Amino acid sequence: SAEYPTLEESHADIFTYKDLKIGNISYLMTESQVIAILGKPKEETENDGEKIYSYNEMSIGFEKLDDNNRPSGSGVYKVTQAASIGSDDKFSRNMRVGQSADDILKMKTKHLLMESCSMVILQ
């Protein structure tokens, strides 16, 4: 594995929940907002208050949440996770699937929430 030199302190903004997105899909969007942007999914699965929409190279996970965004069986489905292997999908700060660690380090961000080929949105 490659060794990377210590970088100077970043002056970039720290990642926040509003950075948790793929393209136009953001954390805590409602199911209807996602459908308005991406259309109906190719595949949909639902189990115990969770739902997954599959679109070609992207998957969007929803959980039933109340108005305070806490799990609730009577809540509304909202985005709580997303993943993509599509090279055209942009994550926050213009990161893309397949970028090298060097490319990402050049962005000088303090916190990265991205793995090499998927992003997991954390609660």
Salt bridges, closest charged atoms under 4 A:
GLU8 OE2 - LYS108 NZ 3.58
ASP19 OD2 - ARG93 NH2 3.14
GLU31 OE2 - LYS51 NZ 2.74
GLU44 OE2 - LYS51 NZ 3.47
